[in-house]
């Protein structure tokens, strides 16, 4: 069983993994101070977050990069890999389907779905777009773990309910609608317009 890691620390683990990938291949070790500088996170917080992974660092020496990367990948479930589907194949859904970063990080997109008859049977990123009526069958067939929602706002909750009914327990929602959390389902809402509003605030009030 995995150690219980605080949610805030879990959210920083992918950041640390990304930072490790930015380091020179010639380096074999990294200090918490260097990771702190790359991740823009306090060094004490870096050490605290990584302590949940076990005893990996040595005082005055730092972390062995390969070992730390492997441990982060295991903790984040990237070694096993997870099958993912995308519902809603408009401009955003199509862009997500073509994003190579998902597969590189262990998330294989195995299905694309839409309700628009004009899109069904066409292809994006080598995948045939199917009717949403086929989601349940494909979820069982491919053991889908994560559903990505890229539908218009008015269809987001209905789509989420359908995914949950199919047994999916993790949902990444890009629709501009905040989904209701149901039971033990993990939901991440990513509203791009809200992110732009935050950036807009800093345009008038630059961060210190």
N, C-alpha and C positions, 0 to 999 in steps of 0.2 A: 504493500500500500504506500502511496506517495505521502510525503510529509505535507501537512496542512500549511499552505503558504498564503499569507494575507493577499486579498485581491489586488491591492495597490502594488505589491511586489510582483505579482504575476504579470501585471501590465508592463512592468519594466524589463522583464526577462527577454522578450523579443528584441528590445532596444539594445541590451547588452550583447545579444547574439549578433545583431547587425553590426555593432561596433567592432566586434572581434573579427568579422569578415573584412573590415576596412584596414586592419593592421597589415603591415608588411609580412609577406610569407617567410621572410628571413628571421622574424622574431619568434622565439619559442615561449616567452613568458610575458605577462603583462601585469602591471601593478594596479591596485584599486584606484590610485590617483590618476593613472592614465585613462582607465575606463571612465572615471568620473569626468575627466576633461572631454572625452569623446561623446559621452552620453548626456552631458550637462546635468549631472546628478551629483549631489554631495557625496564625497568619498566614503563617509561613514555609512551613508544609506546604501551605497554599492556593496560594501562589506556585509551589511545586515541582510540585504536581499540575497546575496550569494551564499550566506551562511545556511539558508534554508535548504540548499542543495547538498549539504554535507560539508565535511572538512576538506576544502579544495585548495585554499590559499595558505601560504607560509609567510609569516611576518618578515618583512625586509626582503623577501624574494618575489612575492606575488603569486600569480596563478599561471599554471601551465596551460597555454592557449588551447591546444588540442583537447586536453582533458576537460577543460571548462566548456568548450563548444559542444563536445559530445554529451556532457551532462545537461546542458541547457536544451539540446535537441531532444534528449530522452524525456526531460521534465515537461517539455512543451508538446510531446507526442508526435514529433516530426520524424522519428525513425520508423515508426510503424506506418505512418502516412494515413490520410483520411480522405475518403471520397466525398466530393462536394457537387451540388447542383446549383444552377442559377435559374430563378424564375423571373421572367420579364426580360425580353431580349430587344430592348430599344437601344438607344445610343450608349447608355451607361452599361447595360447588361452585356452588350456586344464587346465593349471595351474591356470589361472584367473578364469575359471569356477568352480574350486574346492576351491577357496579362500573363507572361511567363513566370512571374514571381510566385504565383500560387504553387505551381508544380515544383519549382526549385526549393520551396520551403516545405514540401511534403503534402500539399493539398491538390489532389487531382480532380479537375472538373470533369465529371462523367456524364452530365446531362444538361441540356438547355430547354426551357419550356416557356410557352407563351399561349395566349388565348386568341391572338390575331391569326385568322386563317391564311392571310397573305404571307406571314412569316413561317408558318408551319411547313416543314419539309425542306426549307432552305438551309444553308450551312453557314456556320460561323466557327472559325478556328478548328475546322475539321470535324465539327459535331453537327449532327442534324437536329434542327429545332423541332421539338415534339409538342403535342397538345398537353396542357396541364392535366388532362385526364389520365395520362400515362405515368404521372409522378409516383403514385402509390406502388405500382408494379415495379418500376425501376428502382425505387428505394429498397425494396426487398431484394431485388436481383443483384444490385451493386453494393448493398450494405452501406447506403449513404449515411454519413454522420453529420454533415453540415449543410444547411440550406442558406443560400444567398438570395435575398429579395431585392429586385431592382424594378419593381412595378410602380405605376402611379400610386400616389398616396391613398386613394380611395379603395384600392384593392389589397393594400399591405396586410391589414389585420386578417382578412379572409384567407389570404395566402399563407400567413403564419399559422393560422388554425389548421389549415390543410396539411402543412408540413409536419406539425406536431402530431396530428392524427396518424400520419404515416410512420411515426416513431422517431422522427428527427428531434434531437435534444439540444442542438446548438444552431442558432440562427444569427446571420449577419445581415442587418437591415439597412439598405441604402435609400429606401423610400422616405420621402419627407413626412414621415408620420411615426410618432413614438408608439411602438407596440406595447400592448399590455403583457406583462410577464405572467406566464402560466406555469404553475407547479414548479418542477425542477428543471425547466427549460432555460438554457443560457441564451440570453438575447443581448446583442450589441447593436445599438442604434447609431448609425453614422449619417448625420444630416449635413450634407456639404454646404447648404446655404447658411446654416448656423456657424459653421467653421469660418465662412467668409465674413459673417457679421463680427466675429471675434477679431479677425484681421482688420476689419474696417475700424473697430474701436482703436486699435493700436496705431492706425494711420494718423489719427488725430491726437492720440496720447501715446507716443513712443515709449516702449518699456525702458525702465531705468537700467 
